[in-house]
Each structure stands twice: as structure tokens, then as C-alpha cells.
Amino acid sequence: MTKLIYGLCDMQSFYASCEVASREEYAARRKEFDDSTDPALVVSGDPARRSGIILAATPTAKTSGVSNAMRLGEALQLNPRLIVVRPHMEFYLQVSVRIQEVMKQVFPLQEQFSVDEGFFAFPHPSKLFPDPMAAARKLQQKIWDQFRIRSRIGMGPNKWVAKMSNAKAKKSPEGIVWWREEEVQALLHPMPVESMWGLKKRAETLKTEFKAVTIGDVAAIPLGRLKARFGVWGEVIHRWANGVDISKINPHSYSTPHKGFSHRTTLPNERRLLSSSSNCLMRSAIA
């Protein structure tokens, strides 16, 4: 029986990767599966004044303790040799649009989720996609070949599971993880409750009020108790804990109000820029 496999493709350290990939002095020595070939570079505010916060950091920078949202001055104390560059938002958005177009070329059923993420879906088994891992690798390879940006891809029977498997893909040497439908609960239920994507403070409530330590513990909570505590969100939590998500791919996610996947994470400024600049950027992407 043919079913849809859903995937989430996420760009690694997107802003920092754009900067490194566009600079000739770094690009030549970088390797796709070797993060250590990146320089210790961060995208932040005013380098001269050592002010602002870290918007993005390469994996090499993060090995010294640098993290996103850290103050630049603190980061430079951890690693005085950091390469600090100002953000170039228009450039990142142009690259984002181009990458989304590549995703659509490989997987026509595609949805932009944020500036550096996109969902896709494809039928399996099918003649077009006989091997899901090979199909994901094709997309990953295209992004690296054209943009020199590393991507991580998680796949599963629905969008939420794809998001969860994507978190595992970020720690996988190949950067691709596929959770088959029949193994989702076995993989999902031992994970800590705080790893449930999209819950935010609700995860802490599940731990303190319901004594749920794992996602399996959440799945065992009667639906009525969850709905009594969280309202409509109780049903969403119950579905997710059991590996179920009814959200569909929305190809028009940036041109129409989004009514599907809950807690869609898009920076407001990015969305306004994408909306106001869409025609210009699309011409750039197609050129």
C-alpha cells in the first residue's frame, strides 16, 4: 500500500554557513561530512564594539562553548580568535529562496517552514522514489553541491515525527534519519518528555504535574486528563506522544495563513521580508 513519507530538511548553522560558503578563503577546504573544516566564525552585531548577540555560529565555533543568543563579548572571552561578521539578512533570504526551489525540484510536494527549514512529502513505494534514503541523499547532495551548505534530513510517517527524527539526524554522521511507521513508538517513547518538539512550557507541566519522565509516560496519560489540563492542546499532546500528527503539507505556507502544523517557528522579520521581497527574490532564485 502506497503511503506518504514526510521529511524535514534543516540547514546547519544557516547564517554562519552562508557566510563561510561565500568566502573564498574558507570555501575551498570545507568538506561536507567534516564540521572541523569550517573556521570558527560567528554572525553577530557590531564586531568593533564587541556588542550584540550571536545569531549563528559554525560547529567549530561551538566546540569552544560559543552558542546562539550568547553575548558577543562573552563569546570572545571563550574564543578570542573568533571570526566575527555582521549579519547580511537579504543575502540569507536570497539563499533561502534558492534552496527552497531546489527542494521543490526534488520533492514537488514541499512546504517552507522557516528561513532554514522545509517540509516535503513523497509517496512510497513508488517508481519515482523507490529508496527514501537515496531520495533524501539526492536533496542533501544538491544543496551541498550548489550552496556548500550542510543539511540534515529527518523522515517519518508525518510532519511531527519528521521534526523529531530531524533532531536525531543532526547527530548522525550522514545527517539523514528515517523512522519507519512501525518503529516510531519504540524510538519515540524512551525519549525524555522535554525533547517533545513544540511543547515549550507544557513539557515542564507534564513533568511536574503528571510525573511524566519520558514520551512513553505522556502517551500513557488518559486523553481526558490531558484535555482537562491543557484544553485543545491536550489532544495534540496525546497524538504527538503516540507518534500521530494530522497536519498536511501546505505548499503556500508563506502566501496564505497557516492552519496546519502547530507552533510554526518563523521569525516575524524574516516572514515580512520574504513577503515584501518575494517577487524580487524569486526572480533571483530562478535566474
N, C-alpha and C positions, 0 to 999 in steps of 0.2 A: 504494500500500500504506500503510495507516494504522500509524503508529508513535507511541510516546510521546515528547514533548518534556519534558525536565526543566528546572526553574528553581530558582534560589536567590534569595530576596528578603532583603536585608540592610538594616537601619535605620542611617542615617547618624548617627554620634556619639550613640548611643541615649540614654544617661543625660542628656547635656547637652541633647539635642533635647527630651526630656521636660520638662526644667526651663524651657527657653526657651518652648516651646509653651504651658506652663501659666501663664505670667506675662503679664498683660495689657499691661504696658508695652513688651514686646518683640513679642508675637504679631502685632499689627496691621500692622506694617511689613514682616514677613517675606514673601519670595517663594520659590516652590518651586524655581525654577531659578537662584536668585541667592544663593549662600552668603554673600556680603558683607552681606546684610541681617540676618544674625544678630549679636548682640552677642558680644564677646569674653568668653565665660563658660566656667568650668571647674567640674567636680564634684570635690570633694576633701575632705580631713579637716577639721581644725579651722581655720576661717579666721582666728579671733582670734589663735591661736598660730602661724599660718603653718606648720603642721605637716601631715603626711600626704603622700600621693602623688596625682597626677592620675589619676582614674578615667575621665574623659571630658572632651573639650574640643570646643567648636564649631569649625567650619572657620576662622572669623575669629580665634579664639584661636591656632589652629595656624599662621597666617600669620606670627606673631611668634616662631616657633620652639618654642612650647609643644607638648608631646607627652604621650601617655598614659604612665603609670608614672614620669613626672618628679616630683621632689620639689616640693611647692608653693612653698617658699621660692625655689627656683631659677626656677620659672615666673614668680613675681612680680618677680624681678630682670629677666627678659626683657621683661615687660609689667606695670608697676606698676598699670595700670588694669584688670587682670583682674577680672571679677566672679566671686567665689568662693562657691559654695553647697555645703552639706553634702549627702551622698547621702541619698536617700529611697527605699530599696530596695523597700519594699512598694508604693509608688506606681509604680515602674518595672515591677514584676511584674504589677500590675493592667493597665497599658497593654499590656504584652507579651501577656497573655492575650487582651485585646480585639483586638489586631492579628492574632494567630493565628486568631481566629474570622473576621475579615474575609477572611483568606487562604483559609480553608475555604469561605467563601461563593462566592468567585470560582473557586477550584480545589478541588473536593471531595477530590481525592487529594493530601493535604498532610501534611507531617511537620515538627514543630517541631524545630529543630536546636540552637538556643541561645536565650537570652533575647531576642536581637535578630535572629535569622535563622530562616528556614523554607524547606524544600524543597517543591516542588509538581511535579505532572506532569499532562499532559493529552494526549489523542490528537490527532494531526494527520496528514493533513487530516481535519476533521470539521465538521459543521454547527454545533456549539456553539463551536468555536474555529477559524474559517476563517483568521484572521490572528493568528499568535502574537505579533507585536509589539503589535498592538492589544489583545490579551488581557492582556499584561503591563502595558501602559499603563493599562488599566482598574484593575488592582490598585494600581498606583502612585498613581493619581489618588484612589482611595478612601482610601488610607492618608493622603494629604496632606489631603484634604477633612475627614476625621473626626478626625485627630490632629495635623495640622500638623507631621508628621514626614516628612522626605525619605527615600526608599528607593531602593535600587539593585538591579536585577534582571539576573542573567546566566542565559542559557538555552543548552542543548545537548542532545546525544543521550543523556546520562547525568548522574548526580549530580556526579561529579568534574569533568567538563567544565563543568557549570553553575557549580561553585565557581570554576573558573579564569576563565570568562568574566565572572563577577561582579566579579572583581578589575579587569577592563578596564572594566566598567560604571561603577565608581566614578570613573573618569577621563573618562567620556563625558558630553557636555553634557546629553543626555537621560536618562542614568542607566539605559539598557536596552541590552543587547548580546545578540545571538543568534548562536551559532556553529552553522551547519548541519553535519550529519553529514559531508557530502562535503568540507568545508573545514577540519575540525578539525585534521588533522595539519599542513596548510600553515600554520595560525595558531599551532599549539602548538609545533612543532619549532624555530622560530628563538628561542623564549624561553629565557632563562637557566635553568640547572638549579636554581638556588636559588629560582626562582619556583614550583616544583612544590609545590602545597599538600599538607601532611600529612607531608612527609618529615623536617622538622626537621634533626637532625644527620646523617641519612643523605645529605642533599644534599651536605654537605661531604665525606663519604666518596666520593661519586660523582665529585666534582671532583678530589680529591687522589689517590685510588687508581685510578680509571678514566679520569682526564683528560677527563671529560665537561664540556663548557662549556655546551652547550645541551640542551634536552629531546630534540632530534633525536639528539644524541650518545648519550643514555641509551637511546633506542629502538633504536639500532644495536648495543648490547651484547648478546651472546648470552644467552638466558634462563638457561642452565646456569651461567654465570659469576655472574649476579646471585643465583641461588638458593644457590650455593656460598658467597657472601659474606654474604647477608642472610637466608638461610633462606626461610621462607614469605613474608617481605616482598619477596623478590626477584621473585616472580611478580606481586605487587601493583604494584611499581615498573615492571615490564615492561608491564603492562596500561596503567597510567596514562600512561606515556611514549608509548604508541601510541593514546591517547585512548579507552581502553576501561575501563569500570567496570561490574561486575555487581551493584552494590548496588541495592536496590529501595526505594521509598518505604515507610516504617514509620509509619503513622498513630498508633500507640500508643507513640511513642518515649519519652514521659515517664511511661508507666504500666507498661511491660514492659522487661526487659533488652534493650539494643540489640545486635544481632548482625550488622548490615549494614555501614554506612559506617565505615571505619576511622578511628581518631583523632578521634572525635567530641569537639568542644570545647565543653564546658559547665562553667561554674564550679560546683564542688561545692555551695557555699552556695546558689546560685540553684536548683539542682535540688532540694535538700532543702526550700527554701522553697516551690517550686512544688508539690512533692509534698504537703507538710503543709497547704498553704493552698489546694489545688486546688478544693475544693468551694466555699469562700468566694469565691475569685476568679472561678470560673466563673459563680456567681450574679451577681457584679458585671458580668461581661462580657456576660451575656445581658440584664441589666436595661436 
